[in-house]
Amino acid sequence: MTVRSFLAPPGRAFLLSLSLVLLLALPASRVSGQSTDTDEVLQAEGYITPPQEIADAVLAPWYRNVTLSDVNAEKTWFLNEMGDGPIPVALLAKPYEELGGLFVDFAANRNRRLTTRGDAGLRLTSLEGRTVEVDIPQGARVSNATWSPTGDRLAFFAHFEDATHIYVAELPGGDSRRLTRQPVLATAVMGFEWTEDGEHIATVLVPEDRGPRPQPPVVPEGPQRKVTREGENILRTYPSLLATPHDKDMVEWHTTGQLALIRVEDRNVQEVGEPAMFEGMDPSHDGSYLRITRMVRPFYYIVPVSRFGTVEEIWDADGNVLATVREDPANLGVDEDDEDEEPQPRDMGWSPDGNGLTFLLQEPAPDSAEAEEQEGEEESEGNGRKDQVIRWTPPFGEDDRTVLYEADRRMSWHRFSPDMGVLFAGERRGDTSHTFAVFLDDPEERFTIYRDDTEDIYDDPGSLITTDPSLAGGGWWSGSPGGSGTTIQLSEDGEAVFLLGTRYAEDPLETAPFAFVDRVQIRSGETERIYESDNEGVSERPLVALSLEEGQFVVTRESPTDVPQSYLRNGDELTQITDNRNYAPDLVNAERHLFTVRRPDGIEFRVEVTLPPDYRPGTRLPAMFWFYPREYTGQEDYDETLARFNKNDFPSFRTRSIEYLIRLGYVVVQPDAPIIGERGRMNDNYVRDLRNTLYAVIDSVDAKGWVDRDRMGIGGHSYGAFSTANAMVNTPFFKAGIAGDGNYNRTLTPLHFQSERRIYWDAPHVYTDMSPFFRADDLTGALLMYHGMADQNVGTFPVHTPRMFHALNGLGKDAAMYFYPHEGHGPIAEESLLDLWARWVAWLDKWVMNPESEGEEGMN
């Protein structure tokens, strides 16, 4: 076991310049050099590291592998944003302001997420496999890389310590230049938008005449206050809320920016209107008009910033407000009576031909008398409130609206062919969705493209393919709201469309799913399959459609032992393009068993077991269970979630993959844990089903001769942490537990949790019986808990962990708690991750691998 002082990760000098002072302030470890003493490791202060074989797994550079899915319009270059592993804690510790769920890196005028989640570089790959590194400015992290609509340029955010700027790279050389003179304000609007002609970029800038940052009052101006509203206000337990008038002023100051159109060719800036609290923007094809969404006061103390009121408007390029699309008040949780409200435009987007907007609008609801009169007619004839597809042209007055198509019932979405000659739309009745087409020169007749029973995943007709060539990142249309403005790909003769789908097997353990592309004649419904993936020992998925007419695709292929690679597929001919690597062959090639276990109540569920390298049959080894229970209404409901399993997929490893423990000689057991019950009452059976699941799994792996029943640990994250503690208070099986970012007292989330929709006062026994805090005196084994001090998950306030530790400590139980500074719901900093694994390994070594040493020395 290696224990070390805090050191910066190698090759990160440009990151450390962000906050060198923070590094100097961090505490040094009190333990150094090599140590195999578990208590010394568990009690060490400062950041420490695990055994080298675990550190190598955590830091394995899988991020160097690429997938060719983000392609330019000309289908000649593919983009990959290149990571460089977990970030240093110095970057995570950069000062920020927390304002009602809005986290602001105030030194750089950007959302903290952009500071902590950026990448190190950008790489372009051609179809021939040639690579080009995009020129990245010195000392910057990058994000939001976006192709120009014309495909010859690439724009991206460059994040510096004190500012964010937009850079534009030219193809094919990758040389880049700064576009913005004034820094971007990337707090609420965390991106930018190209105009469709590729000549401008719309963004929000820091206002040049920005006033001084509001200062908090030296003397409090009054108490913090919250007052109930009329009605039952069922709100989640939000971790971050505004508390004072100063907080409100800070939100306004941090989100008020200058909307601008920047001409890419010469960097000319056109300011659009006055500064406002922008939340979204969507420029027209040439930038003459913009749909904008801005946040409006009043602000509130009971919901986060994301639920404050907004106004959506149409502006011209001079900032004149031409029309108000909709006004949405703050979502405060109380159901408002909207019966008399006028219907709002839905699914709005810019017309493909550049002439205004299109949207859906349903006719108003009838009054109660008319509704009763129409009820029988609607049931017998299928007629509901009429819905319209409307085109809205400049200058966007009420008289500038034209009805393109009218349906007898509500439509879910609408799209067009590129020339707007064909309308595609969807409607839904119960579990059945219907996708149809209408030729707008004869709108009286509509043609069914497919009907889809959304409950039957084994009969997938596919989804419409759009003109975006990237099938992996938006080039197929799933039929759900959103993504307005995209166009549907037609065949060259304009008479057919293309569907991308996946066919699943009823027994996925025997037969892997396969992807397909069908050509469907719009008028006749005649279908021709033009692509079907290989699924014989290989998982293949189409990434990019190079030519749907000729059946040319870029695909990704992988197997349980072959790392994913991108290929050019031309019919039956395959040409490999990428050269990705397997960075953990021993983990990839480990012996895995996936099998079904039957519980006493008859429910069958899956368990995956991974054995250590060089495992000798019949050898019983210490085991680590890792799980996350989920709720279902029955066996069929559970089975449906398994159908999308692909037995040919390459194993996926992350920084906290529990399989790394096989390198230390543990058997890793990962069971599903179905909780079964009536919808709305599933948790009535939580404790029983949890206990019976673990009984059945342990009996099964014991019967197979893999596991030493006297040396077993259990763990999980979030709801898995909650369930880990429950397993240890409701069963006697486990010597140790590892619980991360958990909730141990459900009465602290009294108004719903997970799928539970009864509040505490409806079912107090459920909330208390499921809370391991109330059963802490029954806990068997030793429980290690870890928690991010900045956890923003609504159900897992960091307070849960110290309170549970306090209880266990007072009860004389064996427990440890590790609180990670600046981390959220799961650690992401390199130092935190390595330290976490060091504590895990020592904990399991003490209580599971070598339980005879139990109790030799207490914890502080």
Buried (B, 14 or more C-beta within 10 A) or exposed (E): BBBBBBEBBEEBEBBBEBBEEBBEEBEEBEBBEEBEBBBBBBBBEBBBBBBEEBBBBBBBEBBBBBBBBBBBBEBBBBBBBBBBBBBBBBBBBBEBBBBBBBBBBBBBBBBBBBBBBBBBBBBBBBBEBEBBEBBBBEBBBBBBBBBBBBBBBBBBBBBBBEBBBBBBBBBEEBEBEEBBEBBBBBBBBBBBBBBBBBBBBBBBBBBEEBEEEBEEEEEEEEEEEEEEEEEEBEBBBBBBBBBBBBBBBBBEBBBBBBBBBBBBEEEEBBBBBEBBBBBBBBBBBEBBBBBBBBBBEEBBBBBBBEBBBBBBBBBBBEBEEBBEBBEBEBBBBEEEEEEEEEBBBBBBBBBBBEBBBBBBBBEEBEEEEEEEEBEEEBEEEEEBBEBBBBBBBBEBEEEBBEEBBEBEBBBBBBBBBBEBEBBBBBBBEEEEBBBBBBBBEEBEEBBEBBEBBEEEBEEBBBBBBBBBBBBBBBBBBEBEEEBBBBBBBBBEEBBBBBBBBBBBBEEBEEEBBBBBBBBBBBEEEEBEEBBEBBBEEBBBBBBBBBEBEEBBBBBBBBBBEBBBBBBBBBEEEBEEBBEBEBBBEBBBEBBBEEEEBEBEEEBBBBBBBBBBEEBEEEEBBBBBBBBBBBBBEEBEEBBBEBBEBBBBBBBEBEBBBBBBBBBBBBBBBBBBBBBBBEEEEBBBBBBBBBBBBBBBBBEBBBEBEBBBEEBBBBBBBBBBBBBBBBBBBBBEBBBBBBBBBBBBBBEBBEBBBBBBBBBBEEBBEBBBBBBBBBBBEBBBBBBBBBBBEBBBBBBBBBBBBBBBBEBBBEEEBBBBBBBBBBBBBBBBBBBBBBBBBBBBBBBBBBBBBEBEEBEEEEBE
